[in-house]
Amino acid sequence: MVYNDEKGYAKPIVIRNGTLLKRSSYNKEEFELLTPKELEQVLTVDGVYKLLFSINGEFPGPPIIVYEGQTIEVLVRNHLSNEVFTIHWHGMHQKHTPWMDGASMVSQCPIGPGQNFMYRFKADPAGTHWYHAHQGSMRGDGLAGPLIVLPRKKRTNLPRVEDDFIIVIQEWNRNKSSLENHEIHAWNMHLYADDFNCTESCYIVTHTTDGTSMGMEPFHSGLINGKGHHYPDKTEKPLVPVLPLEIFKVKPNKNYRFRIINAATFVSFRLSIDEHLFRVIATDGHDVEPEAAQSVVIASGERYDVLVQTKMNSRKNFFIRAESMELKSQFLDPIYPGVVKAIFRYEDAPDSLPDTTRQKCTRENACKVINCPNKLYPRADHVNCFSVANLLSTQETINSCPVPVSQNGERIREDFLNFHFTTANPESQNPVMKATINGHVFTTPTCPPQSTYGPKASSCINDCNKQKCLKQQCSCTHLLNYDNTSLGSAVQLVLLSRDGLRGATDHPIHIHGHSFHVLKTVYPELDPTTGLVTNFSRDIECESETCLTPRWSNKEWAGGNLPDLNLQNPPLKDTVVVPRGGYVVLRFYLDNPGYWFLHCHMDAHQMEGMTLIIKEGQRIFHPKPPKRFPSCGDFTWSLDEYKEITDARIANLGNENNSTDNNDPQNLSNTDLLWDLTIAVLITCSFGAVLFLLCLFKYYLSNCLIERRDQESPYSMLKQNNRAKPQSYGSS
């Protein structure tokens, strides 16, 4: 928390007796109250002092709002001292501009300190999207913001909206920066992510209602539009109550649209508004038929648009609350989830915090939750889960983006991708587990394949075909290669999360360059009383516990023949949650040639290796980047090249030239050089002597004229007397 005064000096904000104050003098207990205008300039987050990144001084970054089909131009200037990054335009298809996608070392080189990069692309598709850094986990410390693409044609089956609000929600790590978190995960030090100095207080993994692990990222605080409270004991009592919360002002009996973006690096949130229901009307920017609910679960990278109808005559404040999905301890006992709040303030309501609570779910008044990561909650919770696959696209959405089907009766190409944890040393007593896809630990290309051409292009990628990746964990640049699949063809992906690790979790999977239809989601088998997983889905079989090569248990389902697929009006998304022990079936058309990232949107998993690159279409069909597009990559050179350069330099400076050809300056003898130098010195000296004589003559002439003028002047005697009696102005 820092305030910048009008002179540009930064001063820390302090909290004294529950009041936010700014320092008025250095090294003294003298403070001044912040004015409301000054408070608006302070990035308070949850009250902790911590380095963060801002975009144009804002956190989150400023919203970019455009109309569908417009050309977006964004000039990114890197004013950071040490960090490099790119900006990914999450949700943009980037047709014809794949090198503008902003995936570091896939579509472009990272932007270095002091460098500028101009992004230019078409705003497509319409809807709620966002932008964020795609380097390490920098987005968690502020490099993210909303990108709203308004449709040209307004939707007709919705009521009139009074106002349109944006919610950017994320978790907030109070202890460590994104750089530290990056290194922690790179070195597999997850067990100590919360405290390196811990003994018995090391972070203990929490779980969702079905026993799925929440991973090794402890939840400290949450933020809505950069503001939040820290609840140290996970109750309703904040550590610093005076910190501001985001406020959304509404009027009675009106409809409001909320565009909700989960910018978290790890956490999924269940969002609700106390004493209000809402209707989900879009997901990941694509319209769906309105679906009423008490709350919606939003995973990292996902977006949901909801409509809220306000009460008839209310003059109260209500909490907008988003709770983490951690509801059980290591031993599956109930615990309080992490929470972040904002204020839903009615017109004429008092300027105070709400005293409301979330709806109590009962048998008579059960709570409907959209996009549950699990099939059901324990029976006693009285929660009805509604799968994202059960949302229905509007007819307009299906007309513009038809569901992919096979061409000419041919079988659809189908690929299984298992997002799981594997080890390269399974015989070890304490094997090191890595986040992988089909046992592949992704290694970053040495140059971006999308924008690198010529001989260098073939060396960008560490080829997986040179390793034994079908039998054990391997590290390489994992490619899903559609080289031999015709452009325009429909493809089907089966995404699953299956391994024997107790710490396994659900995974939000994002695909760049595409939106896909979610045809089916299947969950593991659960105990309806406890809500705990009893068995993984039996639809998929594996040859071993690591499940490197999954396949359908019924061979007749292969090639797109799985029963119960929604081929009429499935939802269209670009990020989807793959449930642990279950699977998701999705389809899209190969209509966007290029290299496209596919990865888990939990930063820790992505950085560990749960990533691959889709190669769509042969290289000749990929749009070439503009002229002067920056390049980068490995550099090495041989000792022979070094010797060739240095030996040639020494030879040029030495006495190797014995030629008598006086016309070649490189063949002049030492004698010739000495003679030329002597002549140049003699000419210079002669010219200098002439100048010296001229100066002497001018000096003599000037003195004569001055002396004659002095004798004629009435003041000459005064000057002579003054010269005869010099005055002293200092001590000797």
C-alpha positions as a printed Julia matrix, in Angstrom:
732×3 Matrix{Float64}:
   0.0     0.0     0.0
   1.72    3.12   -1.29
   0.52    6.66   -2.02
   2.2     8.84   -4.67
   1.93   12.55   -3.87
   1.74   15.42   -6.37
   5.55   15.69   -6.43
   5.96   12.08   -7.42
   7.23   10.88   -4.02
   5.95    7.49   -2.87
   4.91    7.13    0.77
   3.81    3.92    2.48
   0.26    3.85    3.83
   0.05    2.77    7.46
  -2.82    1.61    9.65
  -3.2     3.23   13.07
  -6.21    2.62   15.31
  -8.15    1.15   12.43
  -7.55    4.12   10.11
  -5.59    4.36    6.86
  -3.02    7.18    7.1
  -0.23    8.59    4.96
   3.13    9.69    6.34
   3.61   13.46    6.64
   7.28   13.37    7.68
  10.2    11.01    7.53
  11.24    8.96   10.56
   8.5    10.35   12.82
   5.13    9.22   14.09
   3.4    11.98   12.14
   0.57   11.03    9.79
  -2.27   12.57    7.85
  -5.7    11.27    6.87
  -6.14   10.15    3.29
  -8.81   11.99    1.35
 -11.33    9.82   -0.56
  -9.67   10.87   -3.82
  -6.23    9.91   -2.52
  -7.56    6.57   -1.29
  -8.76    5.77   -4.8
  -5.14    6.03   -6.01
  -3.84    3.52   -3.46
  -3.62   -0.15   -4.41
  -4.71   -1.56   -1.06
  -5.21   -5.24   -2.06
  -5.64   -7.08    1.28
  -3.43   -4.75    3.35
  -0.11   -6.53    2.95
   3.02   -4.76    1.69
   4.1    -6.66   -1.38
   5.64   -6.0    -4.78
   3.06   -6.14   -7.56
   2.89   -5.29  -11.24
   0.49   -2.68  -12.61
  -0.58   -1.73  -16.11
  -0.81    2.05  -16.62
  -0.79    2.28  -12.82
  -3.89    0.1   -12.46
  -4.42   -3.26  -10.77
  -6.06   -5.17  -12.36
  -5.17   -3.65  -15.71
  -7.54   -1.21  -17.45
 -10.5    -2.75  -19.28
 -10.31   -2.83  -23.08
 -13.83   -2.51  -24.53
 -14.37   -2.78  -28.3
 -16.98   -3.9   -30.82
 -16.9    -7.26  -32.56
 -14.84   -7.16  -35.75
 -12.87   -4.04  -34.84
  -9.09   -4.06  -35.13
  -7.44   -3.87  -31.72
  -4.07   -2.15  -31.42
  -2.2    -2.31  -28.13
   1.34   -0.98  -27.74
   2.98   -2.79  -24.83
   5.98   -1.06  -23.25
   8.04   -3.08  -20.78
   9.15   -0.6   -18.1
  10.2    -3.38  -15.72
  13.88   -3.67  -14.84
  14.42   -7.42  -14.85
  11.33   -9.21  -16.14
  10.37  -10.33  -19.63
   6.8   -11.23  -20.59
   4.2   -11.49  -23.34
   0.49  -10.66  -23.28
  -2.0   -13.39  -24.2
  -5.45  -12.31  -25.41
  -7.45  -15.03  -23.7
 -10.48  -15.96  -25.82
  -9.35  -14.29  -29.07
  -9.08  -16.76  -31.97
  -6.34  -14.8   -33.75
  -7.35  -16.03  -37.2
  -4.69  -14.97  -39.73
  -2.55  -13.53  -36.89
  -1.33  -16.55  -34.86
   1.91  -14.73  -33.93
  -0.23  -12.15  -32.04
  -1.55  -14.79  -29.61
   1.01  -13.83  -26.96
   2.13  -17.32  -25.92
   5.74  -16.86  -24.87
   8.19  -18.9   -26.98
   5.33  -20.41  -28.97
   3.96  -17.48  -30.96
   6.61  -14.85  -30.14
   9.74  -14.02  -28.17
   9.17  -12.42  -24.76
   9.28   -8.62  -24.55
  12.49   -7.56  -22.79
  13.08   -4.61  -20.43
  12.92   -1.34  -22.34
  11.35   -2.96  -25.4
   8.03   -2.18  -27.08
   5.74   -4.59  -28.93
   2.69   -3.68  -31.0
  -0.18   -6.19  -30.84
  -2.72   -5.84  -33.64
  -5.56   -8.3   -34.24
  -9.27   -8.63  -34.95
 -11.73   -8.58  -32.03
 -13.3   -12.0   -32.49
 -15.34  -13.62  -31.01
 -17.68  -11.3   -29.1
 -18.13  -11.72  -25.36
 -16.35  -11.49  -22.01
 -12.64  -12.2   -22.39
  -9.42  -11.02  -20.77
  -5.72  -10.44  -21.29
  -2.83  -11.55  -19.11
   0.91  -12.12  -19.01
   1.95  -15.49  -20.36
   5.35  -15.79  -18.71
   5.76  -17.75  -15.49
   3.03  -16.75  -13.03
   3.25  -12.96  -13.45
  -0.48  -12.6   -13.99
  -0.98  -13.47  -10.3
   0.85  -10.27   -9.31
  -1.14   -7.92  -11.5
  -0.45   -8.38  -15.22
  -4.03   -9.05  -16.25
  -7.17   -7.14  -17.19
 -10.61   -7.46  -18.85
 -11.15   -7.56  -22.62
 -14.82   -7.03  -23.49
 -15.93   -7.49  -27.12
 -19.46   -6.14  -27.58
 -21.64   -7.86  -30.2
 -22.82   -5.96  -33.27
 -26.26   -7.51  -32.92
 -27.94   -7.28  -29.53
 -29.5   -10.34  -27.98
 -33.3   -10.21  -28.12
 -34.37  -12.76  -25.48
 -33.01  -10.82  -22.48
 -34.61   -8.01  -20.44
 -33.25   -4.49  -20.61
 -30.03   -4.17  -18.61
 -29.6    -1.09  -16.42
 -25.82   -1.41  -16.16
 -22.95   -3.71  -17.03
 -20.37   -4.61  -14.34
 -17.02   -6.41  -14.53
 -15.71   -8.66  -11.75
 -12.08   -9.79  -11.92
 -11.53  -12.31   -9.15
  -8.3   -13.92   -8.0
  -6.49  -15.33   -5.01
  -3.69  -13.3    -3.39
  -0.52  -14.81   -1.94
   0.63  -12.65    0.98
   4.03  -14.29    1.42
   5.66  -14.65   -1.98
   5.84  -12.97   -5.34
   5.09  -14.68   -8.63
   8.83  -15.1    -9.27
   9.3   -16.94   -5.98
   6.26  -19.13   -6.66
   7.65  -19.94  -10.09
  10.93  -21.16   -8.62
   9.2   -23.08   -5.84
   7.29  -25.11   -8.39
  10.26  -25.43  -10.73
  12.22  -27.0    -7.88
   9.3   -29.16   -6.75
   9.25  -27.58   -3.29
   5.45  -27.58   -3.03
   5.38  -28.99    0.49
   7.05  -25.81    1.74
   5.16  -23.36   -0.47
   3.73  -21.55    2.55
   6.79  -21.45    4.8
  10.37  -22.6     4.13
  11.13  -22.45    7.84
   8.27  -24.68    8.93
   8.47  -27.75   11.12
   5.02  -28.93   12.17
   3.29  -25.93   10.6
   3.98  -26.81    6.96
   0.98  -26.4     4.7
  -1.42  -29.35    4.79
  -3.4   -30.12    1.67
  -7.14  -29.46    1.8
  -9.85  -31.16   -0.24
 -13.13  -30.54   -2.04
 -16.37  -32.26   -1.02
 -15.56  -35.4    -3.05
 -12.07  -35.75   -1.53
 -10.23  -34.24   -4.49
  -7.03  -32.46   -3.48
  -6.81  -28.68   -3.68
  -3.09  -28.97   -4.38
  -0.12  -27.41   -2.62
  -1.15  -23.77   -3.01
  -2.41  -22.39    0.33
  -5.23  -19.86    0.14
  -4.34  -16.61    1.91
  -6.74  -13.99    0.57
  -8.9   -13.2    -2.39
  -9.43  -10.01   -4.4
 -12.3    -8.64   -6.44
 -11.08   -5.9    -8.79
  -7.9    -5.59   -6.72
  -9.6    -5.18   -3.33
 -10.17   -7.66   -0.53
  -9.74   -8.63    3.11
  -7.55  -11.2     4.78
  -9.42  -13.53    7.16
  -6.66  -15.14    9.25
  -8.87  -17.74   10.94
 -11.16  -18.21    7.91
 -14.18  -16.73    9.64
 -16.15  -13.57    8.92
 -13.69  -11.38   10.88
 -11.13   -9.59    8.65
  -7.64   -8.72    9.84
  -7.97   -5.07    8.73
 -11.68   -4.13    8.54
 -10.96   -0.57    7.37
  -9.67   -1.69    3.97
 -12.06   -0.82    1.13
 -14.04   -3.45   -0.77
 -15.27   -3.11   -4.33
 -18.79   -1.61   -4.43
 -21.42   -2.18   -7.13
 -24.25    0.37   -6.88
 -27.69   -0.77   -8.04
 -31.3     0.45   -8.09
 -34.41   -1.49   -7.05
 -36.35   -3.57   -9.58
 -33.68   -3.43  -12.3
 -31.59   -5.98  -14.2
 -27.81   -5.9   -14.05
 -25.24   -7.89  -16.02
 -22.1    -9.09  -14.26
 -19.16  -10.25  -16.38
 -17.15  -12.51  -14.06
 -13.53  -13.37  -14.9
 -11.45  -15.76  -12.8
  -7.86  -14.52  -13.13
  -6.58  -16.79  -10.34
  -3.38  -18.74  -10.74
  -4.86  -21.78   -8.99
  -8.16  -21.4    -7.11
 -11.71  -22.05   -8.33
 -14.4   -19.9    -6.71
 -18.07  -20.5    -5.99
 -19.67  -17.08   -6.47
 -23.04  -15.95   -5.16
 -24.9   -12.8    -4.03
 -26.51  -12.95   -0.61
 -30.31  -13.21   -0.78
 -30.31  -12.99   -4.59
 -30.49  -15.51   -7.4
 -29.09  -14.95  -10.87
 -29.27  -16.42  -14.35
 -26.21  -17.59  -16.29
 -26.49  -16.22  -19.83
 -22.99  -16.79  -21.28
 -19.8   -18.73  -20.64
 -16.36  -17.89  -22.04
 -17.99  -15.21  -24.16
 -20.57  -17.46  -25.84
 -24.31  -17.11  -25.25
 -26.31  -19.89  -23.59
 -29.99  -20.18  -22.76
 -30.61  -18.51  -19.37
 -30.13  -20.92  -16.46
 -31.15  -19.81  -12.96
 -28.94  -20.7    -9.99
 -27.94  -19.73   -6.47
 -24.23  -19.81   -7.36
 -21.75  -20.65  -10.11
 -18.3   -22.24   -9.82
 -15.66  -20.48  -11.91
 -12.27  -22.09  -12.47
  -9.07  -20.29  -13.44
  -9.39  -18.86  -16.94
 -13.17  -19.27  -17.15
 -15.7   -16.46  -17.58
 -19.42  -16.42  -16.79
 -21.95  -13.71  -17.53
 -24.93  -13.56  -15.18
 -28.08  -11.45  -14.96
 -29.22  -10.27  -11.52
 -32.68   -8.84  -10.9
 -32.72   -6.53   -7.9
 -35.4    -6.51   -5.21
 -38.45   -4.3    -5.44
 -37.97   -1.91   -2.5
 -34.64   -2.7    -0.87
 -32.31   -0.09    0.68
 -29.72   -2.5     2.04
 -26.19   -3.67    1.39
 -25.51   -7.29    0.48
 -22.3    -9.24    0.12
 -21.12  -10.63   -3.19
 -19.09  -13.56   -1.95
 -16.77  -15.98   -3.68
 -15.6   -19.0    -1.7
 -12.79  -21.39   -2.51
 -13.68  -25.03   -3.08
 -11.69  -26.32   -0.1
 -14.3   -27.72    2.29
 -12.52  -30.65    3.94
  -9.28  -31.09    5.85
  -6.53  -33.6     5.22
  -8.61  -36.06    7.23
 -11.82  -35.07    5.4
 -13.26  -33.15    8.36
 -15.33  -30.02    7.51
 -13.38  -26.73    7.34
 -14.17  -23.13    6.43
 -13.37  -22.23    2.8
 -11.37  -19.19    1.83
 -13.55  -16.22    0.94
 -13.42  -12.89   -0.91
 -16.2   -10.3    -0.79
 -17.55   -7.23   -2.54
 -20.58   -5.04   -1.77
 -23.87   -5.08   -3.68
 -25.2    -1.68   -2.61
 -28.74   -0.51   -3.23
 -29.57    3.13   -3.85
 -29.96    5.06   -0.55
 -28.38    2.22    1.44
 -26.12    3.24    4.38
 -22.39    3.55    3.83
 -21.55    0.48    5.91
 -20.59   -3.16    5.53
 -23.41   -5.64    4.97
 -24.5    -8.01    7.73
 -25.89  -10.61    5.3
 -25.03  -14.3     4.92
 -25.15  -16.78    2.08
 -28.39  -18.64    1.48
 -28.8   -21.6     3.79
 -29.39  -24.69    1.67
 -32.18  -26.91    3.03
 -34.23  -29.85    1.86
 -37.13  -27.53    1.08
 -34.91  -24.84   -0.45
 -31.96  -26.61   -2.05
 -29.18  -24.6    -3.68
 -28.52  -25.02   -7.39
 -24.84  -24.71   -8.31
 -23.75  -24.46  -11.96
 -20.42  -25.92  -13.09
 -19.75  -28.1   -10.04
 -16.36  -29.8   -10.38
 -17.99  -32.94   -8.96
 -21.2   -34.84   -9.71
 -22.89  -34.1    -6.4
 -22.4   -32.74   -2.9
 -23.0   -34.86    0.23
 -26.71  -35.48    0.69
 -26.83  -33.4     3.88
 -25.57  -30.28    2.04
 -28.78  -30.02   -0.03
 -26.95  -28.85   -3.14
 -28.02  -29.74   -6.68
 -25.14  -29.74   -9.14
 -25.65  -28.64  -12.73
 -22.88  -29.67  -15.13
 -21.49  -27.12  -17.58
 -22.17  -29.67  -20.32
 -25.89  -29.28  -19.55
 -25.87  -25.59  -20.49
 -27.45  -25.1   -23.92
 -26.11  -22.78  -26.6
 -28.58  -20.35  -28.11
 -29.69  -21.02  -31.66
 -27.8   -17.93  -32.85
 -24.59  -19.38  -31.37
 -25.12  -22.73  -33.09
 -25.91  -21.01  -36.4
 -22.62  -19.09  -36.29
 -20.58  -21.99  -34.84
 -22.11  -25.33  -35.91
 -21.31  -28.48  -33.95
 -18.45  -30.32  -35.72
 -19.5   -33.58  -37.38
 -17.71  -36.13  -39.55
 -17.2   -35.37  -43.22
 -18.58  -37.84  -45.79
 -19.32  -40.41  -43.12
 -15.64  -40.76  -42.16
 -14.55  -41.45  -38.6
 -13.53  -38.38  -36.65
  -9.95  -38.24  -35.49
  -9.95  -38.74  -31.74
  -7.14  -38.15  -29.24
  -7.01  -38.95  -25.5
  -5.15  -36.5   -23.26
  -4.59  -37.53  -19.65
  -3.74  -34.64  -17.31
  -2.0   -36.43  -14.47
   1.08  -36.68  -12.25
   3.86  -39.1   -13.13
   7.43  -39.77  -12.09
  10.61  -40.59  -13.98
  11.8   -42.81  -11.09
   8.84  -44.98  -10.01
  11.14  -47.4    -8.13
  12.3   -44.64   -5.78
  10.99  -44.58   -2.22
  10.15  -40.86   -2.6
   9.61  -40.34   -6.32
   9.46  -36.79   -7.69
   6.05  -36.26   -9.25
   5.55  -33.92  -12.19
   2.41  -32.49  -13.8
   2.25  -34.04  -17.27
   0.02  -34.83  -20.25
   0.18  -38.55  -21.14
   3.45  -38.73  -19.19
   5.08  -35.91  -21.19
   6.77  -33.11  -19.24
   6.65  -30.12  -21.58
   9.93  -28.36  -22.31
   9.8   -24.85  -23.74
  10.95  -24.42  -27.36
  14.29  -22.66  -27.79
  12.69  -20.37  -30.39
   9.01  -19.67  -31.08
   7.93  -22.13  -33.81
   5.09  -19.86  -34.97
   7.32  -16.96  -35.95
  10.62  -18.73  -36.77
  11.39  -19.64  -40.37
  14.38  -20.94  -42.29
  16.93  -23.53  -41.15
  16.63  -22.39  -37.54
  12.96  -23.43  -37.37
  13.77  -27.15  -37.29
  15.85  -26.73  -34.13
  13.21  -24.97  -32.01
  11.57  -28.12  -30.7
  12.92  -30.98  -28.59
  11.3   -33.83  -30.5
   9.36  -36.33  -28.36
   9.68  -39.02  -31.04
  13.34  -39.39  -30.12
  12.4   -40.59  -26.62
  10.54  -43.57  -25.16
   7.5   -41.54  -24.18
   4.97  -44.36  -24.57
   6.52  -46.39  -21.74
   7.7   -43.86  -19.16
   7.76  -40.18  -18.27
   9.77  -38.1   -20.7
  10.69  -34.42  -21.07
  10.27  -32.9   -24.52
   8.31  -30.34  -26.52
   5.01  -32.21  -26.62
   3.19  -31.73  -29.96
  -0.33  -32.78  -30.89
   0.35  -32.93  -34.59
  -2.48  -32.48  -37.08
  -0.09  -32.33  -40.04
  -1.81  -35.2   -41.82
  -5.36  -34.18  -40.93
  -7.01  -32.03  -43.55
  -7.82  -28.43  -42.69
 -11.56  -28.06  -42.18
 -11.86  -31.49  -40.58
 -13.6   -32.06  -37.26
 -11.48  -33.44  -34.43
 -12.48  -34.82  -31.04
 -10.48  -34.62  -27.82
 -11.15  -36.72  -24.75
  -9.67  -34.95  -21.71
  -9.27  -36.98  -18.52
  -7.59  -36.69  -15.13
  -6.57  -40.14  -13.99
  -3.69  -41.44  -11.9
  -3.08  -43.22   -8.62
  -1.79  -40.17   -6.76
  -3.94  -39.21   -3.77
  -3.04  -35.58   -4.32
  -4.53  -35.55   -7.83
  -6.94  -32.75   -8.63
  -9.34  -31.31  -11.21
  -7.75  -29.33  -14.05
  -9.08  -26.28  -15.93
  -7.83  -26.8   -19.5
  -7.5   -23.89  -21.93
  -6.97  -24.13  -25.68
  -5.57  -21.14  -27.57
  -6.87  -20.16  -31.0
 -10.21  -21.98  -30.7
 -13.55  -22.26  -29.01
 -14.81  -25.84  -28.68
 -18.15  -27.54  -28.09
 -18.41  -29.44  -24.81
 -20.36  -32.54  -25.87
 -20.26  -34.51  -22.63
 -18.87  -34.47  -19.09
 -18.62  -37.66  -17.04
 -17.76  -37.72  -13.33
 -16.32  -40.49  -11.18
 -18.61  -42.71   -9.12
 -19.49  -41.16   -5.75
 -21.04  -42.2    -2.46
 -24.3   -40.14   -2.34
 -24.19  -39.9     1.45
 -20.58  -38.78    1.92
 -20.04  -37.31   -1.55
 -16.61  -39.02   -1.72
 -15.2   -40.67   -4.86
 -15.57  -44.44   -4.75
 -14.29  -45.3    -8.24
 -13.06  -43.64  -11.38
 -15.24  -43.71  -14.49
 -15.27  -47.17  -16.05
 -15.74  -45.8   -19.58
 -11.97  -45.47  -20.02
  -9.37  -48.17  -19.48
  -5.62  -47.89  -18.99
  -2.79  -50.37  -19.42
  -1.27  -49.35  -16.07
  -1.85  -47.08  -13.1
   0.03  -44.24  -14.8
  -2.39  -44.39  -17.77
  -0.03  -43.08  -20.44
  -2.18  -44.43  -23.3
  -5.87  -44.32  -22.29
  -8.6   -45.71  -24.57
 -12.33  -46.52  -24.53
 -13.28  -49.64  -22.62
 -15.8   -50.27  -25.42
 -13.95  -50.29  -28.74
 -17.14  -49.45  -30.65
 -17.11  -45.97  -29.12
 -13.9   -45.0   -30.95
 -13.87  -42.44  -33.74
 -16.67  -40.25  -32.42
 -19.23  -42.98  -31.7
 -19.56  -42.42  -27.95
 -23.24  -42.49  -26.93
 -25.14  -39.59  -25.29
 -23.2   -36.8   -26.98
 -25.04  -33.51  -27.31
 -24.67  -32.76  -31.02
 -27.59  -30.31  -31.15
 -26.81  -27.34  -28.88
 -23.81  -27.98  -26.61
 -22.09  -25.02  -24.88
 -19.18  -23.34  -26.62
 -16.11  -22.63  -24.45
 -12.34  -22.18  -24.55
 -11.61  -23.32  -20.95
 -13.19  -26.36  -19.3
 -12.7   -28.21  -16.0
 -11.67  -31.86  -16.29
 -12.91  -33.69  -13.15
 -10.55  -36.02  -11.32
 -11.5   -39.58  -12.19
 -13.82  -38.43  -14.98
 -13.52  -37.01  -18.49
 -14.76  -34.33  -20.9
 -15.47  -34.8   -24.62
 -15.05  -31.78  -26.88
 -14.88  -31.02  -30.59
 -13.69  -28.25  -32.88
 -12.89  -27.74  -36.54
  -9.33  -27.45  -37.81
  -9.97  -24.05  -39.37
  -7.17  -21.93  -37.87
  -3.68  -22.96  -39.12
  -0.92  -22.32  -36.63
   0.78  -23.48  -33.45
  -1.61  -23.27  -30.47
  -0.97  -23.76  -26.77
  -3.09  -26.27  -24.83
  -2.44  -26.32  -21.1
  -3.75  -26.52  -17.56
  -4.61  -22.99  -16.42
  -3.27  -23.63  -12.92
   0.08  -21.87  -13.2
   1.94  -24.39  -11.05
   0.84  -27.27  -13.29
   1.54  -25.39  -16.51
   5.06  -24.48  -15.37
   5.77  -28.05  -14.28
   4.92  -29.43  -17.7
   1.14  -29.96  -18.1
   1.23  -28.36  -21.52
   1.42  -29.21  -25.21
   1.36  -27.44  -28.58
  -1.26  -28.17  -31.21
   0.23  -28.01  -34.7
  -2.73  -27.24  -36.93
  -2.14  -27.59  -40.65
   1.1   -27.96  -42.54
   3.64  -25.15  -42.28
   2.9   -23.83  -45.77
  -0.63  -22.92  -44.61
   0.54  -20.91  -41.58
   0.34  -17.11  -42.02
   3.82  -15.61  -42.07
   4.6   -12.86  -39.55
   5.07   -9.23  -40.64
   8.46   -7.92  -41.68
  10.93   -7.13  -38.88
   9.09   -9.44  -36.48
  11.53  -10.05  -33.59
  13.34  -13.37  -33.38
  15.29  -15.17  -30.69
  16.79  -18.54  -29.94
  19.88  -20.45  -28.89
  23.32  -19.28  -29.92
  26.53  -21.25  -30.02
  29.68  -21.17  -32.13
  32.7   -23.34  -32.59
  36.27  -22.83  -31.45
  37.36  -22.87  -35.1
  35.06  -19.91  -35.84
  36.54  -18.05  -32.89
  40.1   -18.72  -34.07
  39.25  -17.68  -37.62
  38.01  -14.27  -36.43
  40.78  -13.57  -33.92
  43.59  -14.8   -36.19
  42.39  -12.58  -39.03
  42.32   -9.57  -36.69
  45.86  -10.2   -35.49
  47.05  -10.62  -39.06
  45.56   -7.26  -40.12
  47.37   -5.48  -37.3
  50.68   -7.24  -37.82
  53.52   -7.1   -40.32
  52.17   -9.65  -42.75
  52.18   -7.36  -45.81
  55.37   -7.48  -47.89
  53.77   -6.4   -51.14
  55.4    -3.54  -53.22
  52.03   -2.4   -54.5
  51.88    1.19  -53.24
  48.34    1.63  -54.48
  46.96   -0.83  -51.89
  46.89    0.82  -48.42
  46.96   -2.61  -46.77
  50.3    -3.34  -48.47
  52.16   -0.17  -47.49
  55.58   -0.85  -45.92
  56.58    0.54  -42.53
  58.94    3.0   -44.3
  56.13    4.42  -46.42
  53.95    4.87  -43.4
  56.75    6.64  -41.48
  57.46    9.01  -44.4
  53.8     9.99  -44.74
  53.59   10.64  -41.02
  56.73   12.87  -41.12
  55.31   15.01  -43.93
  52.02   15.46  -42.05
  53.89   16.61  -38.9
  56.04   19.16  -40.82
  52.96   20.69  -42.48
  51.16   20.95  -39.17
  54.18   22.59  -37.44
  54.67   25.14  -40.23
  51.02   26.16  -40.13
  51.22   26.51  -36.35
  54.32   28.76  -36.52
  52.63   31.14  -38.94
  49.61   31.42  -36.65
  51.9    32.16  -33.66
  53.67   35.07  -35.45
  50.33   36.58  -36.48
  49.12   36.47  -32.88
  52.29   38.28  -31.62
  51.89   41.06  -34.15
  48.24   41.56  -33.26
  49.06   41.74  -29.53
  51.78   44.41  -30.07
  49.49   46.54  -32.22
  46.65   46.35  -29.68
  48.88   47.47  -26.78
  50.11   50.51  -28.69
  46.58   51.64  -29.43
  45.46   51.17  -25.82
  48.41   53.13  -24.39
  47.78   56.08  -26.71
  44.06   56.14  -25.78
  44.86   56.02  -22.06
  47.15   59.02  -22.26
  44.41   61.05  -23.9
  41.74   60.0   -21.36
  40.94   62.21  -18.25
  40.76   59.05  -16.22
  44.26   57.81  -17.07
  45.8    59.2   -13.91
  43.2    57.44  -11.75
  43.96   54.14  -13.43
  47.71   54.66  -12.99
  47.24   55.45   -9.27
  45.11   52.41   -8.81
  47.72   50.28  -10.45
  50.4    51.84   -8.19
  48.51   50.96   -5.02
  47.02   47.52   -5.36
  44.27   46.53   -2.87
  44.29   43.27   -0.92
  40.92   41.42   -0.52
  42.1    38.42    1.38
  44.59   37.22    3.91
  47.78   35.63    2.73
